[in-house]
Amino acid sequence: MKTLFLPPPASSLELLELLRPICWEGRPCDPNRFLKLSRVLDLPPEKLIKSISAVPISRKEEVADFQLCVDSLLENNNDHSRPDVQVQATRLAEKLKCDRVVSEISTGRGTVNFKINRELLTKTVLQQVINDGAKYGLKSELFSGLPQKKIVVEFSSPNVAKKFHVGHLRSTIIGNFIANLKEALGHQVTRINYLGDWGMQFGLLGTGFQLFGYEEKLQSNPLQHLFERLGVHFDEYSGESFYREKSQEVLKLLDSKGLLQKTVKGTAIVDLSGNGDPSLICTVMRGDGTSLYATRDLAAAIDRMDKYNFDTMIYVTDKGQKKHFQQVFQMLQIMGYDWAERCQHLPFGVVQGMKTRRGNVTFLEDVLNEIRSRMLQNMASVKTTKELENPQQTAERVGLAALIIQDFKGLLLSDYQFSWDRVFQSRGDTGVFLQYTHARLHSLEETFGCGYLNDFNTACLQDPQSISILQHLLRFDEVLCRSSQDLQPRHIVSYLLTLSHLAAMAHKTLLIKDSPPEVAGARLHLFRAVRSVLANGMKLLGITPVCRM
């Protein structure tokens, strides 16, 4: 039976020092030592780093800090030569030894587990969080060496002839999240709002402006105002009408390549199947010679490649447009544009049951007004609510957090049933709870920060609750990495909600008031680190943290 190669005893210090974002005792990570370790373990560096992860925390028992997954090291072995994973984990653990960094080595189900010296863990995690600030987790080895790319994100895209429909809300907040995350990771992101300004309704709207002089309302830009309440910005606004002439060029190109076919009704089609399969026929021109949605999307994609030379372009629309984008990308391919493979459609599901007190919701402004009024009412009924300089703004920010967290908790592709009561619960897994936790921790800093935020004693943070929080803080980079790979915000949402629950439990027992100065200072550093990471994660999701509520 083939077995995993077991090297001479290796220092766990090397193993853990090089594979995580922490630079132990302030020393920078040395890539040469990492390569040396990979040679000692007879494993390629990229495979080794993917096999090590932080251990998820448990509220019931203390767990190790890191785990080496032996199964992933053996993933290329076929079933016949695959060794017993548990045996290999045990043998590997026996070959590794504890040192001044690793205090305990054990095995789990197919894993080798490492527990870090608790005081060293405390010192390095808190220093890293505080020193890195908004960049905490983003400097991880998980992101090192990744090329910085040019990314275009098209999202929101309402029809300007109609009021902003709630159906565009998901596209707006999802696209904003993706753009935020990609920017945080160092990519050059261009945010595009592709406005629907084509068709009879838009023509009637334009005629109305000319006849009745409502240009001041057009210039007041209500869409821009809605985006600023949502905390969203765009680098480019472009309309379908901009591509009227360019879409004609697309039709000529399709025709020159022999791809354009005319029907008896005079419409122009492209047969993507090559054999007349009706499910794979895309209409690109009406009988009167005018372009269609697909033609204008083709023209827009070509124009954006010329303008931005993007590495990736992401379209954020509902899942009903999945077939449309499949056809657009396929037509780009057969037109000879190899970069079509860089285009990606991120579909999302439908929100069901969203109603205001006035009835069925149609427009976003109704939703935002409902959020503000309900949140103000809730805040007024809570005895602990503080005097606020701008209660309307606080209500909007807390309400939007509630809406975004409700939306981002599950898979984006899933439909979900909307519930106002569930959205505004102050306890449980809600945006209101996240905002409340952040405001509560900010209040601690305001009350005690001046006297305690100079230094801290790591020995004062060795209780189980503090260690659980530190272990969870350690996992932030992995969560960011997972979300950057599948573009799903739920990983970050779940992480932040767990962090908030840990902080809420610790707040009850790890008291600062009336504690010895050394203890109070250490605990304040811990809560400050929690608040910082909470704020970082919330901002990535498109949530503005509040300091009072």
C-alpha positions as CSV (number, residue, x, y, z in Angstrom):
1,M,0.0,0.0,0.0
2,K,1.3,3.5,-0.9
3,T,1.8,5.7,2.1
4,L,2.3,9.4,2.6
5,F,6.0,10.3,2.7
6,L,6.9,11.2,6.3
7,P,9.9,13.5,6.7
8,P,12.3,13.8,9.6
9,P,10.8,15.8,12.6
10,A,9.9,19.3,11.4
11,S,9.3,22.3,13.6
12,S,5.7,23.3,13.9
13,L,6.9,26.9,14.2
14,E,7.9,26.7,10.5
15,L,4.6,25.1,9.6
16,L,2.4,27.7,11.2
17,E,4.6,30.7,10.9
18,L,4.5,30.6,7.1
19,L,1.0,29.5,6.3
20,R,-1.1,32.1,8.1
21,P,-1.4,35.8,7.9
22,I,0.2,36.2,11.3
23,C,3.9,37.1,11.4
24,W,4.9,35.7,14.7
25,E,6.5,38.2,17.0
26,G,6.5,40.8,14.3
27,R,8.9,39.0,12.0
28,P,8.0,39.1,8.3
29,C,7.2,35.8,6.6
30,D,10.1,34.4,4.7
31,P,9.0,32.7,1.4
32,N,12.3,30.8,1.2
33,R,11.5,29.1,4.5
34,F,8.1,28.2,3.2
35,L,9.6,26.6,0.2
36,K,12.0,24.7,2.4
37,L,9.1,23.4,4.5
38,S,7.3,22.2,1.4
39,R,10.4,20.3,0.4
40,V,10.7,18.8,3.8
41,L,7.0,17.6,3.6
42,D,7.5,16.6,0.0
43,L,4.5,18.7,-1.0
44,P,4.1,21.5,-3.5
45,P,3.6,24.9,-1.7
46,E,0.2,25.6,-3.2
47,K,-1.1,22.2,-2.0
48,L,0.3,22.7,1.5
49,I,-1.3,26.1,2.0
50,K,-4.7,24.8,0.9
51,S,-4.5,21.9,3.4
52,I,-4.1,24.2,6.4
53,S,-7.0,26.1,7.9
54,A,-8.1,27.6,11.2
55,V,-10.4,25.3,13.2
56,P,-14.0,26.6,13.5
57,I,-14.8,27.6,17.0
58,S,-17.1,25.6,19.3
59,R,-19.3,27.1,22.0
60,K,-19.3,23.7,23.8
61,E,-15.6,22.9,24.1
62,E,-12.2,24.3,23.5
63,V,-10.7,23.5,20.1
64,A,-7.3,23.7,18.5
65,D,-6.3,26.7,16.4
66,F,-5.1,25.2,13.2
67,Q,-5.6,21.9,11.4
68,L,-3.7,20.2,8.6
69,C,-6.2,18.2,6.5
70,V,-4.4,14.9,5.5
71,D,-7.2,14.0,3.1
72,S,-6.6,17.0,0.9
73,L,-2.9,16.1,0.8
74,L,-3.9,12.7,-0.7
75,E,-6.6,13.9,-3.0
76,N,-4.7,13.0,-6.2
77,N,-4.3,9.4,-5.2
78,N,-6.7,7.0,-6.8
79,D,-9.0,4.8,-4.7
80,H,-6.7,1.7,-5.0
81,S,-3.5,3.3,-3.8
82,R,-5.1,5.7,-1.3
83,P,-3.7,5.1,2.2
84,D,-5.8,5.1,5.4
85,V,-6.2,8.8,6.2
86,Q,-6.4,8.4,10.0
87,V,-3.3,6.2,10.1
88,Q,-1.4,8.8,8.1
89,A,-2.6,11.7,10.4
90,T,-1.4,9.8,13.4
91,R,2.0,9.0,11.9
92,L,2.5,12.6,10.7
93,A,1.5,13.9,14.2
94,E,4.1,11.7,15.8
95,K,6.8,13.1,13.5
96,L,6.0,16.7,14.4
97,K,7.1,18.2,17.7
98,C,5.9,21.0,20.0
99,D,8.0,24.2,20.5
100,R,7.7,27.7,21.9
101,V,4.9,28.5,19.4
102,V,2.9,25.2,19.3
103,S,1.9,24.0,22.7
104,E,0.0,20.9,21.7
105,I,-0.3,18.6,18.7
106,S,-3.2,16.1,18.4
107,T,-5.2,14.3,15.7
108,G,-8.8,14.6,14.7
109,R,-10.8,12.9,12.0
110,G,-8.2,12.9,9.2
111,T,-6.5,16.0,10.6
112,V,-3.4,17.0,12.5
113,N,-4.4,19.7,15.0
114,F,-2.2,22.4,16.4
115,K,-2.8,24.5,19.5
116,I,-0.8,27.7,19.7
117,N,0.9,29.1,22.8
118,R,-2.0,31.1,24.2
119,E,-0.2,34.3,25.2
120,L,1.6,34.3,21.8
121,L,-1.8,33.8,20.0
122,T,-3.3,36.7,22.0
123,K,-0.5,39.1,21.4
124,T,-0.1,38.5,17.7
125,V,-3.8,38.4,16.8
126,L,-4.6,41.6,18.6
127,Q,-1.6,43.4,17.3
128,Q,-2.3,42.3,13.8
129,V,-5.9,43.5,13.9
130,I,-5.1,46.8,15.4
131,N,-2.1,47.5,13.3
132,D,-3.7,46.4,10.0
133,G,-7.0,48.2,10.6
134,A,-9.2,48.1,7.5
135,K,-6.6,45.8,5.8
136,Y,-6.8,43.0,8.4
137,G,-7.3,39.7,6.7
138,L,-6.5,41.1,3.3
139,K,-2.7,40.8,3.8
140,S,-3.0,37.0,4.3
141,E,-0.8,34.5,2.5
142,L,-4.1,33.3,0.9
143,F,-4.0,36.4,-1.3
144,S,-0.3,36.8,-1.8
145,G,1.0,36.4,-5.3
146,L,-2.5,36.8,-6.8
147,P,-2.3,39.1,-9.9
148,Q,-4.2,42.4,-9.6
149,K,-6.9,42.4,-12.3
150,K,-9.1,44.9,-14.1
151,I,-12.7,44.0,-13.2
152,V,-15.9,45.5,-14.6
153,V,-19.1,44.9,-12.6
154,E,-22.4,45.8,-14.2
155,F,-25.2,46.0,-11.7
156,S,-28.5,47.8,-10.7
157,S,-29.4,48.8,-14.3
158,P,-32.9,50.2,-13.8
159,N,-35.2,51.5,-16.5
160,V,-35.1,55.3,-16.3
161,A,-38.6,55.6,-17.7
162,K,-40.0,53.8,-14.7
163,K,-39.6,54.3,-10.9
164,F,-36.8,52.3,-9.3
165,H,-38.4,48.9,-8.8
166,V,-37.5,46.7,-5.8
167,G,-36.4,44.0,-8.3
168,H,-33.4,46.2,-8.9
169,L,-32.6,46.3,-5.1
170,R,-30.9,42.9,-5.1
171,S,-28.8,43.6,-8.1
172,T,-27.7,46.9,-6.5
173,I,-26.7,45.6,-3.2
174,I,-25.1,42.4,-4.6
175,G,-23.1,44.2,-7.2
176,N,-22.0,46.8,-4.7
177,F,-20.7,43.9,-2.4
178,I,-18.8,42.3,-5.2
179,A,-17.2,45.6,-6.2
180,N,-16.3,46.4,-2.6
181,L,-14.7,43.0,-2.1
182,K,-12.7,43.1,-5.3
183,E,-11.5,46.6,-4.6
184,A,-10.5,45.6,-1.0
185,L,-8.4,42.8,-2.5
186,G,-6.5,45.3,-4.7
187,H,-8.2,44.9,-8.0
188,Q,-9.0,47.8,-10.3
189,V,-12.8,47.8,-10.4
190,T,-15.1,49.7,-12.7
191,R,-18.8,49.9,-11.6
192,I,-21.2,50.3,-14.4
193,N,-24.9,51.2,-14.2
194,Y,-26.4,50.2,-17.6
195,L,-29.6,52.2,-17.7
196,G,-32.6,51.0,-19.7
197,D,-33.4,54.0,-21.8
198,W,-34.8,52.2,-24.8
199,G,-38.4,51.7,-26.1
200,M,-41.7,53.4,-26.2
201,Q,-41.9,54.4,-22.5
202,F,-38.6,56.2,-22.7
203,G,-39.7,57.9,-25.9
204,L,-42.9,59.1,-24.2
205,L,-40.9,60.3,-21.2
206,G,-38.6,62.3,-23.5
207,T,-41.6,63.8,-25.4
208,G,-43.1,64.8,-22.0
209,F,-40.0,66.6,-21.0
210,Q,-39.9,68.5,-24.2
211,L,-43.6,69.5,-24.2
212,F,-44.2,70.2,-20.5
213,G,-40.8,71.4,-19.3
214,Y,-40.0,69.0,-16.4
215,E,-36.3,69.2,-17.0
216,E,-35.6,70.4,-13.4
217,K,-37.0,67.1,-12.1
218,L,-34.7,65.2,-14.5
219,Q,-31.7,67.2,-13.3
220,S,-32.6,66.6,-9.7
221,N,-31.4,63.0,-10.4
222,P,-33.7,61.0,-8.1
223,L,-31.8,57.8,-8.9
224,Q,-28.6,59.3,-7.7
225,H,-30.3,60.2,-4.5
226,L,-31.6,56.7,-4.0
227,F,-28.1,55.3,-4.6
228,E,-26.6,57.7,-1.9
229,R,-29.2,56.4,0.7
230,L,-28.1,53.0,-0.2
231,G,-24.4,54.0,0.0
232,V,-23.7,53.0,-3.6
233,H,-21.7,54.7,-6.3
234,F,-20.9,54.1,-9.9
235,D,-18.0,55.0,-12.1
236,E,-20.0,55.0,-15.3
237,Y,-23.6,55.5,-16.3
238,S,-24.4,54.3,-19.8
239,G,-27.7,53.7,-21.6
240,E,-28.8,51.2,-24.1
241,S,-29.4,54.1,-26.6
242,F,-25.6,54.8,-26.6
243,Y,-25.2,51.6,-28.5
244,R,-27.7,52.2,-31.2
245,E,-25.1,52.8,-33.9
246,K,-22.6,50.3,-32.5
247,S,-25.3,47.6,-32.5
248,Q,-25.6,48.1,-36.3
249,E,-21.9,47.4,-36.5
250,V,-22.4,44.1,-34.6
251,L,-25.1,43.1,-37.1
252,K,-22.8,43.8,-40.0
253,L,-20.0,41.7,-38.4
254,L,-22.4,38.8,-37.8
255,D,-23.5,39.0,-41.4
256,S,-19.9,39.2,-42.7
257,K,-19.2,36.0,-40.9
258,G,-22.2,34.2,-42.3
259,L,-23.9,33.9,-38.9
260,L,-26.9,36.1,-39.6
261,Q,-30.1,34.5,-41.0
262,K,-33.3,36.2,-42.1
263,T,-36.8,34.7,-41.3
264,V,-39.9,35.0,-43.4
265,K,-41.0,37.8,-41.1
266,G,-37.8,39.8,-41.8
267,T,-36.3,39.3,-38.4
268,A,-32.6,38.5,-38.1
269,I,-31.5,35.5,-36.1
270,V,-28.3,33.6,-35.1
271,D,-28.6,29.8,-34.8
272,L,-26.2,28.9,-32.0
273,S,-26.9,25.2,-32.5
274,G,-26.0,25.1,-36.1
275,N,-28.9,22.7,-36.8
276,G,-32.0,24.8,-36.2
277,D,-32.7,23.9,-32.6
278,P,-35.3,26.5,-31.6
279,S,-34.1,26.7,-28.0
280,L,-30.7,27.9,-29.3
281,I,-31.9,30.5,-31.7
282,C,-31.3,34.1,-30.7
283,T,-33.1,37.0,-32.4
284,V,-30.8,40.0,-32.9
285,M,-32.9,42.3,-35.2
286,R,-36.5,43.1,-35.6
287,G,-38.2,43.1,-39.0
288,D,-38.0,47.0,-39.2
289,G,-34.2,46.8,-38.8
290,T,-34.0,48.0,-35.1
291,S,-31.7,46.2,-32.7
292,L,-32.7,44.1,-29.7
293,Y,-31.5,43.7,-26.1
294,A,-29.0,41.0,-27.1
295,T,-27.5,43.1,-29.9
296,R,-27.0,46.1,-27.6
297,D,-25.4,43.8,-25.0
298,L,-23.0,42.5,-27.6
299,A,-22.1,46.1,-28.6
300,A,-21.7,47.1,-25.0
301,A,-19.4,44.2,-24.2
302,I,-17.2,44.9,-27.2
303,D,-17.0,48.6,-26.4
304,R,-16.1,47.9,-22.7
305,M,-13.3,45.6,-23.7
306,D,-11.9,48.3,-26.0
307,K,-12.3,50.9,-23.3
308,Y,-11.2,49.0,-20.1
309,N,-9.3,45.9,-21.4
310,F,-10.9,44.0,-18.6
311,D,-9.7,40.7,-17.1
312,T,-13.2,39.9,-15.9
313,M,-16.7,41.4,-16.5
314,I,-19.5,40.4,-14.1
315,Y,-23.2,40.9,-14.9
316,V,-25.4,40.9,-11.8
317,T,-29.0,40.2,-12.8
318,D,-31.9,37.9,-11.8
319,K,-31.8,34.3,-12.8
320,G,-34.4,34.8,-15.4
321,Q,-31.7,36.3,-17.6
322,K,-29.5,33.2,-17.4
323,K,-30.3,32.0,-21.0
324,H,-29.9,35.5,-22.4
325,F,-26.3,35.9,-21.1
326,Q,-25.4,32.4,-22.1
327,Q,-26.4,33.3,-25.7
328,V,-24.6,36.6,-25.6
329,F,-21.3,35.0,-24.4
330,Q,-21.7,32.2,-27.0
331,M,-22.2,34.8,-29.8
332,L,-19.1,36.7,-28.7
333,Q,-17.2,33.4,-29.0
334,I,-18.4,32.6,-32.5
335,M,-17.7,36.2,-33.6
336,G,-14.1,35.5,-32.7
337,Y,-13.8,37.3,-29.4
338,D,-11.8,34.8,-27.2
339,W,-12.2,37.1,-24.3
340,A,-15.8,36.1,-24.0
341,E,-14.7,33.5,-21.5
342,R,-13.8,36.4,-19.2
343,C,-17.5,37.4,-19.0
344,Q,-19.5,36.0,-16.1
345,H,-23.2,36.1,-15.2
346,L,-24.0,36.1,-11.5
347,P,-27.7,35.3,-11.2
348,F,-29.8,35.8,-8.1
349,G,-33.3,34.7,-6.9
350,V,-36.5,36.5,-6.3
351,V,-37.7,38.1,-3.1
352,Q,-41.3,37.1,-2.3
353,G,-43.8,38.7,-0.1
354,M,-42.3,42.2,0.3
355,K,-45.2,44.4,1.3
356,T,-45.5,47.7,3.1
357,R,-48.4,48.9,5.2
358,R,-49.8,50.5,2.1
359,G,-50.0,47.2,0.2
360,N,-47.8,45.5,-2.4
361,V,-44.5,47.1,-2.8
362,T,-43.6,48.3,-6.3
363,F,-41.0,51.0,-5.8
364,L,-37.7,51.1,-3.9
365,E,-38.5,54.5,-2.3
366,D,-41.5,52.8,-0.6
367,V,-39.3,50.2,0.9
368,L,-36.8,52.8,2.1
369,N,-39.5,54.9,3.7
370,E,-40.9,51.8,5.3
371,I,-37.5,50.8,6.7
372,R,-37.0,54.3,8.2
373,S,-40.4,54.5,9.8
374,R,-40.4,51.0,11.2
375,M,-36.9,51.5,12.6
376,L,-37.7,54.8,14.2
377,Q,-40.7,53.2,15.8
378,N,-38.6,50.3,17.1
379,M,-35.9,52.6,18.4
380,A,-38.5,54.8,20.2
381,S,-39.9,51.8,22.0
382,V,-36.5,50.6,23.4
383,K,-35.6,52.1,26.8
384,T,-31.8,51.8,26.1
385,T,-32.0,53.9,23.0
386,K,-29.6,56.9,23.4
387,E,-30.2,60.5,22.4
388,L,-29.1,60.8,18.8
389,E,-28.1,63.8,16.8
390,N,-29.7,62.4,13.6
391,P,-32.2,59.7,14.4
392,Q,-33.5,59.6,10.8
393,Q,-30.0,58.8,9.5
394,T,-29.4,56.2,12.2
395,A,-32.7,54.5,11.5
396,E,-31.9,54.4,7.8
397,R,-28.5,52.8,8.4
398,V,-29.7,50.2,10.9
399,G,-32.7,49.5,8.7
400,L,-30.6,49.0,5.6
401,A,-28.3,46.7,7.5
402,A,-31.3,44.7,8.5
403,L,-32.4,44.5,4.9
404,I,-28.9,43.5,3.5
405,I,-28.3,40.8,6.2
406,Q,-31.7,39.3,5.5
407,D,-30.9,39.2,1.8
408,F,-27.3,37.9,2.1
409,K,-27.8,35.1,4.7
410,G,-28.5,32.5,2.1
411,L,-27.4,31.5,-1.4
412,L,-27.9,34.4,-3.8
413,L,-29.5,32.1,-6.3
414,S,-32.2,31.1,-3.9
415,D,-35.6,32.8,-3.7
416,Y,-36.6,33.8,-0.2
417,Q,-39.7,34.9,1.7
418,F,-39.4,38.4,3.0
419,S,-40.6,39.2,6.6
420,W,-40.5,42.6,8.1
421,D,-40.9,41.2,11.6
422,R,-37.9,38.9,11.1
423,V,-35.8,41.7,9.6
424,F,-36.2,44.0,12.5
425,Q,-35.6,41.5,15.4
426,S,-33.0,43.0,17.7
427,R,-31.8,39.6,18.8
428,G,-30.8,36.6,16.7
429,D,-29.1,36.6,13.3
430,T,-30.1,40.0,12.0
431,G,-28.6,43.2,10.8
432,V,-30.1,45.1,13.7
433,F,-28.1,42.8,16.1
434,L,-24.9,43.5,14.2
435,Q,-25.4,47.2,14.4
436,Y,-26.3,47.0,18.0
437,T,-23.2,45.0,18.8
438,H,-21.0,47.5,17.0
439,A,-22.6,50.5,18.7
440,R,-22.3,48.8,22.1
441,L,-18.5,48.1,21.6
442,H,-18.0,51.7,20.4
443,S,-19.6,52.9,23.5
444,L,-17.1,51.0,25.6
445,E,-14.2,52.7,23.8
446,E,-15.8,56.1,24.3
447,T,-16.3,55.5,28.0
448,F,-13.0,53.8,29.0
449,G,-10.7,54.2,26.0
450,C,-8.7,57.2,27.0
451,G,-7.2,55.5,30.1
452,Y,-6.7,52.0,28.8
453,L,-5.7,51.9,25.1
454,N,-2.0,52.2,25.4
455,D,-0.8,48.6,26.1
456,F,-2.2,45.3,27.3
457,N,-1.1,42.2,29.3
458,T,-1.7,39.0,27.3
459,A,-2.0,37.0,30.5
460,C,-5.3,38.7,31.3
461,L,-7.0,37.2,28.2
462,Q,-6.5,33.5,28.8
463,D,-10.1,32.7,29.7
464,P,-12.2,30.5,27.3
465,Q,-14.3,33.3,26.0
466,S,-11.4,35.5,25.1
467,I,-9.6,32.6,23.4
468,S,-12.7,31.7,21.4
469,I,-12.9,35.3,20.1
470,L,-9.2,35.3,19.2
471,Q,-9.6,32.0,17.4
472,H,-12.5,33.4,15.4
473,L,-10.7,36.6,14.5
474,L,-7.9,34.3,13.2
475,R,-10.4,32.9,10.5
476,F,-11.3,36.2,8.9
477,D,-8.9,35.8,6.0
478,E,-10.3,32.4,5.1
479,V,-13.8,33.8,5.1
480,L,-12.8,36.6,2.8
481,C,-11.1,34.1,0.5
482,R,-14.1,31.9,0.3
483,S,-16.4,34.9,-0.6
484,S,-13.9,36.1,-3.2
485,Q,-13.9,32.7,-4.9
486,D,-17.7,32.1,-5.2
487,L,-18.9,35.7,-4.9
488,Q,-21.3,34.7,-2.1
489,P,-21.6,37.2,0.8
490,R,-23.2,34.6,3.1
491,H,-19.7,33.5,4.3
492,I,-19.0,37.0,5.7
493,V,-22.5,37.3,7.1
494,S,-22.2,34.1,9.0
495,Y,-18.8,35.0,10.3
496,L,-19.9,38.5,11.5
497,L,-23.0,37.1,13.2
498,T,-20.9,34.5,15.1
499,L,-18.5,37.2,16.1
500,S,-21.3,39.4,17.4
501,H,-22.7,36.5,19.5
502,L,-19.3,35.8,21.0
503,A,-18.9,39.5,21.8
504,A,-22.3,39.7,23.3
505,M,-21.6,36.8,25.7
506,A,-18.2,38.1,26.6
507,H,-19.6,41.6,27.3
508,K,-21.7,40.1,30.1
509,T,-18.8,38.4,31.9
510,L,-15.6,40.2,30.8
511,L,-16.3,43.4,32.7
512,I,-14.2,46.5,32.3
513,K,-15.8,48.7,34.9
514,D,-14.5,48.0,38.4
515,S,-11.9,45.6,37.1
516,P,-8.2,46.0,37.8
517,P,-6.6,48.4,35.3
518,E,-4.4,45.7,33.7
519,V,-7.5,43.4,33.2
520,A,-9.7,46.2,32.0
521,G,-7.1,47.4,29.5
522,A,-6.6,43.9,28.0
523,R,-10.3,43.3,27.7
524,L,-10.8,46.7,26.1
525,H,-8.2,45.8,23.5
526,L,-10.1,42.6,22.8
527,F,-13.4,44.4,22.3
528,R,-11.7,47.0,20.2
529,A,-10.4,44.3,17.9
530,V,-13.8,42.8,17.6
531,R,-15.4,46.1,16.7
532,S,-12.7,46.8,14.1
533,V,-13.3,43.5,12.3
534,L,-17.1,43.9,12.6
535,A,-16.8,47.3,10.9
536,N,-14.5,46.0,8.2
537,G,-16.9,43.1,7.3
538,M,-20.0,45.3,7.4
539,K,-18.5,47.8,5.1
540,L,-17.6,45.1,2.6
541,L,-21.3,44.1,2.6
542,G,-22.3,47.7,1.9
543,I,-23.4,48.5,5.5
544,T,-22.4,51.7,7.2
545,P,-21.7,50.9,10.9
546,V,-23.4,53.1,13.5
547,C,-21.7,54.3,16.6
548,R,-24.9,55.0,18.6
549,M,-28.4,53.6,18.6
